[in-house]
Amino acid sequence: MLTPISRNIEHYMDLLAQRQKLVASNIANLDTPGYRAKDLDFQFEYMSLQPGATPNVIEAEGLTVRNDGNNVSLDREARLLAENALRFNVASNLMRGELRTIRKAIDEGRSA
């Protein structure tokens, strides 16, 4: 059974996975005429706390549109990849700590 903290971390990691897919799709469509970079409003989606729900995909704002109508910025996508990796590492460490705490409580309950 997951604790509320574990569920929040799991939801956070699910959103990170969704963003990773969007960033990969943006990079794959770097040269597709008319393609618009997609993202999600990470903070809004996390705060709505609807685990398992499909997040609302939005068009990334404020990007320069090239002559072919494409607005994907490789620099932006690379930054998002790096940011996502850092966030995922932090969330993974938090989840490991939470699971250690649960395991310790179970072990202590057995020896009592």
Order of alpha helices (4+ residues) and beta strands (2+ residues): alpha-beta-alpha-beta-alpha
